């Protein structure tokens, strides 16, 4: 075993969540219930997955926490920002994801999680009407106020480390604009000049986190940390970043099922994906500019797995469509349908239908936990910049598109990258090949 210098997970880990809605409160409630022994953190890789380390006679299968030092659930302290002032207990009850019997045992702890005023710009999420909002003169003022929140939270809760996680709504689509987004100095100048068109509120959260020595995870498809200016900041502050968009239901199916078609060398004519959902996420995505952000993230999955240049007979000109429909009666219980038109021997057509009746926040909560624990681990291991090994948990994983790099969306390759990184940080050989 090589000696790897990973600082141990000592002291409290503050997880500061942007957004106190269905995903955030389901995540927080589940962690609090799990540490009381009243629920199980099912779906969490850090709590359940086992990885092979060593080969031959030295081969053994171990949980992540036995290979590397991962923060204990008992050491987590939660904080949050939200445009609505309700505490985490009220918000969890309002979301109606979890039954009251699964919230009440941790009511007191949840009531203490009161959202700080959000850094918010209504132009980025027109459907949200909350008034628990900071008064910011400029985007730079927004950054300064958020930095102060992080410092205060860390001190008041005696945390040794902080992770900032975005679990708030999808912002309107912000195309990458080189004069602002390519260089850190230009981004900072735009913040000071209050350029609200090119600087999204989420960028202010990310900037504040990294500058305060906190890793940042983007759980929505927003243009936030996937711009060269933020990569430069992550490099400068020696902080890890990850994004974007939690991979929960339909895209998880797509990134796992597309490899079946590709591996079996079957052809694809079209893949039509549609969703109905009714929570706050659905409401925000009902706005076309916000949906555009999500659409771009969901569409990128297939094109990097089934590629025409690799197999022109099989994957030239297939049609890929994604739809999201706001349907209030479903609340957090999202339903997705996939219709897949494939062809086989001698070009004969076949169809596959997948109907996934999923619970959005139930799938997202363990992803939130894993991303927070693993990016904290990455920071303690001295890793900084884009953490590609976390792609397994994200819909459109970050990659350096300025250098023509492609995102890895293939679920099994993503899992291999994850395992190799854990092995490496644990001082074992990263011995699995990614074909």
C-alpha positions in Angstrom: 0.0 0.0 0.0 1.3 3.5 -0.9 1.1 6.2 1.7 -1.5 8.7 0.7 -1.8 11.9 2.7 -5.5 12.2 3.4 -6.4 14.2 6.4 -8.8 12.3 8.7 -12.4 13.4 8.9 -12.1 15.0 12.4 -14.6 17.4 13.9 -17.9 18.5 12.6 -18.8 18.8 8.9 -21.2 21.6 8.1 -23.3 20.9 5.1 -24.8 24.2 3.9 -27.7 23.5 1.5 -28.9 26.1 -1.0 -32.6 25.5 -1.0 -34.8 24.1 1.8 -37.4 22.4 -0.4 -38.4 18.8 -1.0 -34.9 17.5 -1.8 -33.1 19.3 0.9 -35.5 18.4 3.7 -35.8 14.8 2.6 -32.0 14.6 2.7 -31.7 16.3 6.1 -34.6 14.3 7.7 -33.2 11.0 6.4 -29.7 11.7 7.8 -31.1 12.7 11.2 -33.4 9.7 11.3 -30.6 7.3 10.3 -28.3 8.5 13.0 -31.1 7.8 15.6 -31.3 4.3 14.1 -34.9 5.0 13.0 -34.3 4.8 9.2 -31.8 3.3 6.8 -29.8 5.5 4.3 -30.7 3.2 1.4 -29.5 4.2 -2.0 -26.3 5.8 -0.5 -23.1 4.4 -2.0 -20.9 5.7 0.8 -23.0 3.8 3.3 -23.6 0.5 1.4 -21.4 0.0 -1.7 -18.4 -2.3 -1.4 -15.3 -2.0 -3.6 -12.7 -4.6 -4.3 -9.2 -3.6 -3.3 -6.1 -5.6 -4.1 -5.8 -8.6 -6.5 -5.3 -12.3 -6.2 -4.6 -13.5 -2.6 -4.8 -9.8 -1.4 -8.2 -9.3 -2.8 -10.9 -8.1 -0.4 -14.2 -6.2 -0.6 -14.6 -3.2 1.6 -17.0 -0.4 2.3 -15.8 3.1 1.4 -15.5 4.1 5.0 -13.1 1.2 5.7 -10.9 2.2 2.8 -10.8 6.0 3.4 -11.8 8.3 6.2 -15.3 9.5 5.5 -17.3 11.9 7.8 -19.6 10.1 10.2 -23.3 10.9 10.0 -23.2 11.9 13.6 -20.7 14.7 12.8 -22.9 16.4 10.2 -24.5 19.8 11.0 -27.0 21.2 8.5 -27.6 24.8 7.5 -29.6 26.2 4.6 -30.6 29.3 2.6 -34.1 29.7 1.1 -36.4 32.3 -0.3 -39.1 31.0 2.0 -38.6 31.5 5.8 -40.1 28.2 7.0 -37.8 26.0 9.0 -36.8 22.5 7.9 -39.6 20.8 9.9 -42.3 23.0 8.4 -40.8 22.7 4.9 -40.6 18.9 5.2 -44.3 18.7 6.2 -45.3 21.0 3.4 -43.3 19.0 0.8 -45.3 15.9 1.7 -42.6 13.6 0.5 -42.2 11.9 3.8 -45.0 10.8 6.1 -45.4 12.7 9.4 -44.3 9.6 11.3 -41.0 9.7 9.6 -40.5 13.4 10.4 -41.8 13.8 13.9 -39.1 11.9 15.7 -36.5 14.5 14.6 -38.9 17.5 14.7 -36.8 19.4 17.3 -33.6 19.1 15.3 -35.4 20.1 12.1 -37.0 23.1 13.7 -33.6 24.5 14.6 -32.6 24.5 10.9 -33.9 27.9 9.9 -33.1 29.2 6.5 -30.8 32.2 6.1 -32.0 34.8 3.6 -31.3 33.6 0.1 -29.2 35.4 -2.5 -31.9 35.5 -5.1 -32.9 37.2 -8.4 -36.5 36.7 -9.4 -35.5 37.0 -13.1 -33.7 33.6 -12.7 -36.8 31.8 -11.3 -39.9 33.8 -12.0 -42.3 31.3 -10.5 -40.8 31.7 -7.0 -42.3 34.3 -4.7 -40.5 34.1 -1.4 -39.5 37.2 0.6 -36.7 35.7 2.7 -34.3 37.4 0.4 -31.1 39.4 0.9 -31.0 43.0 -0.2 -27.9 43.0 -2.5 -26.7 46.2 -4.2 -24.5 44.2 -6.7 -23.5 40.7 -7.4 -20.3 41.3 -5.6 -22.3 42.4 -2.5 -24.2 39.1 -2.9 -20.9 37.2 -2.7 -19.7 39.2 0.3 -23.0 38.5 2.2 -22.8 34.8 1.4 -19.2 34.6 2.5 -20.2 36.1 5.8 -23.0 33.6 6.2 -20.5 30.7 5.7 -18.0 32.2 8.2 -20.8 32.8 10.8 -22.3 29.3 10.4 -18.9 27.6 10.6 -18.0 29.5 13.8 -21.5 29.3 15.5 -21.7 25.5 15.0 -18.0 24.7 15.7 -17.5 23.1 12.3 -14.0 22.2 11.2 -15.1 21.9 7.5 -17.9 23.1 5.3 -19.4 21.8 2.1 -21.9 23.9 0.1 -24.5 22.0 -1.9 -27.0 23.5 -4.3 -30.4 21.7 -4.0 -32.4 24.7 -5.1 -34.4 25.3 -8.3 -33.1 25.3 -11.8 -32.2 28.8 -13.0 -33.0 30.2 -16.4 -30.5 29.1 -19.1 -27.3 31.1 -19.1 -25.2 30.4 -22.2 -21.5 30.5 -21.7 -20.4 34.0 -22.6 -16.6 34.2 -23.0 -15.9 37.8 -22.2 -17.3 37.2 -18.6 -17.0 33.4 -18.1 -13.6 32.6 -19.5 -11.3 34.4 -17.0 -11.6 34.8 -13.2 -10.7 38.5 -13.4 -13.5 39.1 -15.9 -16.0 37.3 -13.8 -15.0 39.3 -10.7 -15.2 42.5 -12.7 -18.7 41.5 -14.0 -19.8 40.8 -10.4 -18.5 44.3 -9.3 -20.3 45.9 -12.2 -23.5 44.1 -11.3 -23.8 42.3 -14.6 -27.0 40.4 -13.8 -27.4 38.9 -17.3 -24.2 36.9 -17.2 -23.7 36.3 -13.4 -26.4 34.0 -12.0 -27.0 34.0 -8.2 -25.7 30.4 -8.2 -22.3 31.7 -9.4 -22.2 33.9 -6.3 -22.8 30.9 -4.0 -20.1 29.0 -5.7 -17.7 31.9 -5.6 -18.4 32.5 -1.9 -18.0 28.8 -1.0 -14.7 28.3 -2.8 -13.3 31.6 -1.4 -14.2 30.5 2.1 -12.4 27.1 1.7 -15.6 25.1 1.1 -16.0 22.6 -1.7 -19.1 23.3 -3.9 -21.5 20.9 -5.5 -24.0 22.0 -8.2 -27.1 19.8 -8.0 -29.2 21.6 -10.7 -28.3 22.0 -14.4 -27.4 25.6 -13.9 -24.4 27.2 -15.6 -22.4 27.7 -12.4 -19.1 25.9 -11.9 -18.8 24.6 -15.5 -17.1 27.8 -16.8 -13.3 28.3 -17.1 -13.4 31.3 -14.7 -14.7 29.0 -11.9 -12.1 26.3 -12.8 -9.5 29.1 -12.3 -11.0 30.0 -8.9 -11.0 26.3 -7.8 -7.4 26.1 -8.8 -6.5 29.3 -7.0 -8.3 28.3 -3.8 -7.2 24.6 -4.1 -10.9 23.6 -3.7 -12.8 20.7 -5.3 -16.0 21.4 -7.4 -18.6 19.0 -8.9 -21.6 19.3 -11.0 -24.0 19.4 -12.5 -27.6 18.2 -11.9 -28.4 15.2 -9.6 -28.8 12.1 -11.6 -31.9 10.6 -10.1 -34.6 9.0 -12.2 -34.9 9.0 -15.9 -31.3 9.9 -16.7 -30.1 7.2 -14.3 -32.1 4.7 -16.4 -30.8 6.2 -19.6 -27.1 6.1 -18.6 -27.6 2.5 -17.5 -29.8 1.3 -20.3 -28.1 2.9 -23.3 -24.9 0.8 -22.6 -27.1 -2.3 -23.0 -28.0 -1.2 -26.6 -24.4 -0.2 -27.3 -22.8 -3.3 -25.8 -25.2 -5.6 -27.7 -24.5 -3.7 -31.0 -28.1 -3.0 -31.6 -29.2 0.1 -33.6 -31.1 3.1 -32.4 -33.7 5.1 -34.4 -35.1 7.3 -31.6 -35.4 7.8 -27.9 -38.4 9.8 -26.6 -38.4 10.7 -22.9 -41.2 12.5 -21.1 -41.8 13.3 -17.4 -44.7 14.6 -15.3 -44.0 16.1 -11.9 -45.8 18.5 -9.6 -43.4 19.8 -6.9 -41.7 23.2 -6.8 -39.2 21.9 -9.2 -41.9 21.1 -11.7 -43.4 24.6 -11.2 -40.1 26.3 -12.0 -39.4 24.1 -15.0 -42.9 25.0 -16.4 -41.2 28.3 -17.4 -39.6 27.8 -20.8 -36.2 29.5 -20.0 -35.8 27.3 -16.9 -36.8 24.1 -18.9 -34.1 25.0 -21.5 -31.4 24.6 -18.8 -32.7 21.2 -17.8 -33.2 20.0 -21.4 -29.6 20.7 -22.3 -28.5 18.7 -19.3 -30.8 15.7 -20.1 -30.0 15.7 -23.8 -26.2 15.4 -23.4 -26.5 11.9 -21.8 -27.2 9.7 -24.8 -24.9 11.4 -27.4 -21.7 10.5 -25.5 -22.7 6.8 -25.1 -24.1 5.9 -28.5 -21.9 7.7 -31.0 -22.3 7.8 -34.7 -18.5 8.1 -35.3 -17.9 4.8 -33.5 -20.8 2.9 -35.1 -22.2 4.7 -38.2 -24.4 1.8 -39.1 -26.1 1.9 -35.7 -26.2 5.4 -34.4 -26.4 7.9 -37.3 -29.3 10.3 -37.2 -31.3 8.9 -34.3 -34.0 11.2 -32.9 -33.7 12.2 -29.2 -36.4 14.2 -27.5 -36.9 15.1 -23.8 -40.1 16.6 -22.3 -41.0 17.7 -18.8 -44.6 18.5 -17.9 -45.8 20.3 -14.8 -48.7 18.2 -13.3 -49.6 19.3 -9.7 -51.5 16.2 -8.5 -48.3 14.1 -8.6 -46.4 16.4 -6.2 -42.9 14.9 -5.7 -43.9 11.5 -7.3 -42.4 12.0 -10.7 -43.4 9.6 -13.5 -41.1 9.2 -16.5 -41.8 7.3 -19.7 -39.2 6.3 -22.2 -40.1 5.0 -25.7 -37.0 3.6 -27.4 -37.1 2.6 -31.0 -34.3 0.1 -31.8 -33.4 -2.1 -34.7 -31.6 -5.4 -34.9 -30.6 -8.1 -37.4 -31.1 -7.0 -41.0 -32.5 -3.7 -39.8 -35.8 -5.1 -38.3 -37.4 -2.7 -35.8 -38.2 -3.3 -32.2 -39.4 -1.1 -29.3 -38.6 -0.8 -25.6 -40.9 1.0 -23.1 -39.8 2.0 -19.7 -42.2 3.5 -17.2 -40.5 4.7 -14.0 -42.8 5.8 -11.2 -40.1 7.4 -9.1 -40.0 9.6 -6.0 -37.7 12.4 -7.0 -36.5 13.4 -3.5 -36.2 9.8 -2.3 -33.7 9.2 -5.2 -32.0 12.6 -4.7 -31.4 12.4 -1.0 -28.7 9.6 -1.0 -27.0 11.3 -4.0 -26.8 14.5 -1.9 -25.3 12.6 1.0 -22.7 10.8 -1.2 -21.7 14.0 -3.1 -21.2 15.9 0.2 -19.2 13.2 1.9 -17.1 12.4 -1.1 -16.3 16.0 -2.0 -15.3 16.6 1.6 -13.0 13.5 1.3 -11.6 14.9 -2.0 -10.8 18.2 -0.2 -9.0 16.4 2.6 -7.0 14.4 0.1 -5.8 17.7 -1.5 -7.8 17.2 -4.7 -9.0 20.4 -6.3 -10.8 21.5 -9.5 -13.4 19.4 -11.3 -13.9 16.0 -9.6 -14.6 13.8 -12.5 -14.9 10.7 -10.2 -18.2 12.1 -9.0 -19.7 11.9 -12.5 -21.7 8.8 -11.4 -24.0 11.0 -9.4 -24.6 13.7 -12.0 -26.7 14.1 -15.1 -24.3 16.2 -17.1 -20.9 15.8 -15.5 -18.4 18.6 -15.8 -15.6 18.3 -18.4 -13.2 20.7 -20.1 -15.1 21.5 -23.3 -12.6 24.2 -24.2 -10.1 21.3 -24.8 -12.7 19.2 -26.7 -13.0 16.8 -23.7 -16.3 14.8 -23.6 -18.2 14.0 -20.4 -18.3 10.4 -19.4 -22.0 9.5 -19.2 -21.8 5.7 -19.4 -22.9 4.5 -15.9 -20.5 1.6 -15.6 -17.5 3.7 -16.7 -18.5 6.3 -14.2 -18.7 3.6 -11.5 -15.2 2.5 -12.4 -13.9 6.1 -12.1 -15.5 6.4 -8.7 -14.0 3.1 -7.4 -10.6 3.9 -8.7 -10.6 7.3 -7.0 -11.6 5.7 -3.7 -8.9 3.1 -4.1 -6.3 5.7 -4.8 -7.2 7.9 -1.9 -7.1 4.8 0.3 -3.6 4.0 -0.8 -4.5 1.1 -3.0 -3.8 0.7 -6.7 -6.4 2.2 -8.9 -6.4 -1.0 -10.9 -9.6 -1.1 -12.9 -9.3 -0.2 -16.5 -11.9 2.1 -18.1 -12.3 0.8 -21.6 
